[in-house]
């Protein structure tokens, strides 16, 4: 069973410096049918203008993943984590018992394009933590690259949730398969391109919730970049 979330139907917010698209209810966008998918609570596609961003603000009891598509994001948090996140780089932050953080476009002139992802943790009140890693672009070309997992396996960042995040660059005409255990579901988010997922077409900005399928088959119609989540 596949439910497609078309890009044009996502929630949206836009001001002078922020262009945001919300797959699920977030901020002033509320849809009781769209409160998340399994443990995945938020997947926001954000574009910040030069030098702009969010000042210090609190989070707790959430695994927060930031994946940059282009540009660079400057991050600082109350655990001591600080730095820039560039393309193909993942930041994983366990908000746990509570922390503060800020995020700004690291460039004064160039935009930054990113996905911010929130996943419900397995346990509340854990000690806050921060990790960051750049993943080799070629290692996800025509193959799924594991970038986050509960065990930190295969060089992925460890998160406090029963969820796996994959990144994929698929060349036109190529096919990749992701096996899915019977009790799990998959969310797919297309960053750019054109693809079929189990025969259903998705384009730039589209998402899909997949359940009761033994595998997910990605076939690119054109060069495509996407992220996918295997969720309890």
JORAUR-V955650 format. One record per backbone hydrogen bond with DSSP energy under -0.5 kcal/mol. CO is the residue of the C=O (numbers start at 1). NH is the residue of the N-H. E is the energy in kcal/mol with one decimal. If there is no record, write none. Layout:
CO | NH | E
CO | NH | E
//
This chain:
1 | 211 | -2.5
2 | 4 | -0.6
3 | 209 | -2.7
4 | 6 | -0.7
5 | 207 | -2.2
6 | 9 | -1.4
7 | 10 | -1.6
11 | 22 | -2.7
13 | 20 | -3.1
17 | 49 | -2.3
18 | 15 | -2.3
19 | 47 | -1.4
20 | 13 | -2.2
21 | 23 | -0.5
21 | 45 | -2.5
22 | 11 | -2.4
26 | 29 | -2.6
28 | 30 | -0.6
29 | 26 | -2.0
31 | 34 | -2.6
34 | 25 | -3.8
37 | 40 | -2.3
39 | 41 | -0.7
39 | 120 | -2.8
40 | 37 | -2.9
42 | 118 | -2.2
43 | 23 | -1.6
44 | 46 | -0.7
44 | 116 | -2.7
45 | 21 | -2.1
46 | 114 | -2.6
47 | 19 | -2.1
48 | 112 | -1.7
49 | 52 | -1.9
52 | 105 | -3.4
54 | 103 | -2.4
57 | 101 | -2.1
59 | 99 | -2.1
62 | 64 | -0.6
62 | 95 | -2.7
63 | 65 | -0.6
63 | 119 | -2.7
64 | 93 | -2.5
65 | 117 | -3.2
66 | 68 | -0.5
66 | 91 | -2.2
67 | 115 | -2.8
68 | 88 | -2.1
70 | 113 | -2.6
72 | 106 | -2.5
72 | 107 | -0.5
73 | 85 | -2.8
74 | 104 | -2.4
75 | 83 | -2.1
76 | 102 | -2.7
77 | 80 | -1.6
81 | 77 | -2.3
83 | 75 | -3.3
84 | 86 | -0.5
85 | 73 | -2.4
86 | 89 | -1.7
88 | 135 | -2.7
89 | 68 | -1.4
90 | 133 | -2.2
91 | 66 | -2.3
92 | 131 | -2.3
93 | 64 | -3.0
93 | 95 | -0.8
94 | 129 | -1.7
95 | 98 | -2.6
96 | 61 | -3.2
99 | 59 | -2.1
100 | 78 | -2.6
101 | 57 | -1.8
102 | 76 | -1.8
103 | 54 | -2.9
104 | 74 | -4.0
107 | 51 | -3.1
112 | 48 | -2.1
113 | 69 | -2.7
113 | 70 | -1.7
114 | 46 | -2.6
115 | 67 | -2.5
115 | 117 | -0.5
116 | 44 | -2.8
117 | 65 | -2.9
118 | 41 | -2.2
118 | 42 | -1.7
119 | 63 | -2.8
126 | 97 | -2.5
129 | 94 | -2.1
131 | 92 | -2.8
133 | 90 | -2.8
136 | 139 | -0.8
137 | 140 | -1.6
138 | 141 | -1.2
140 | 142 | -0.8
140 | 143 | -0.6
140 | 169 | -3.2
144 | 146 | -0.6
145 | 147 | -0.5
145 | 167 | -2.2
147 | 157 | -2.7
148 | 165 | -2.3
149 | 159 | -2.2
152 | 155 | -0.7
153 | 156 | -2.3
157 | 149 | -2.4
159 | 161 | -1.0
160 | 122 | -2.2
160 | 123 | -0.5
161 | 163 | -2.1
162 | 232 | -1.2
164 | 230 | -2.4
165 | 147 | -2.9
165 | 148 | -1.4
166 | 228 | -2.1
167 | 145 | -2.6
168 | 226 | -2.3
169 | 142 | -4.0
169 | 171 | -0.5
170 | 224 | -2.6
171 | 174 | -2.3
174 | 220 | -2.3
176 | 218 | -3.3
178 | 216 | -2.6
181 | 184 | -1.9
185 | 231 | -3.3
186 | 210 | -2.9
187 | 229 | -2.5
188 | 208 | -1.8
189 | 191 | -0.6
189 | 227 | -2.3
190 | 205 | -2.1
192 | 225 | -2.8
193 | 204 | -1.0
194 | 221 | -2.3
194 | 222 | -1.9
195 | 202 | -3.4
196 | 198 | -0.5
196 | 219 | -2.3
197 | 200 | -1.9
200 | 197 | -2.9
202 | 195 | -2.8
203 | 206 | -2.5
206 | 190 | -2.7
207 | 5 | -3.3
208 | 188 | -2.3
208 | 210 | -0.5
209 | 3 | -2.6
210 | 186 | -2.4
214 | 180 | -2.8
215 | 217 | -0.5
216 | 178 | -2.7
216 | 218 | -0.6
217 | 198 | -2.5
217 | 219 | -0.5
218 | 176 | -2.4
219 | 196 | -2.8
220 | 173 | -2.9
222 | 194 | -0.6
224 | 170 | -2.9
225 | 191 | -2.1
225 | 192 | -1.8
226 | 168 | -2.2
227 | 189 | -2.8
228 | 166 | -3.1
229 | 187 | -1.9
229 | 231 | -0.6
230 | 164 | -2.0
231 | 185 | -2.5
//
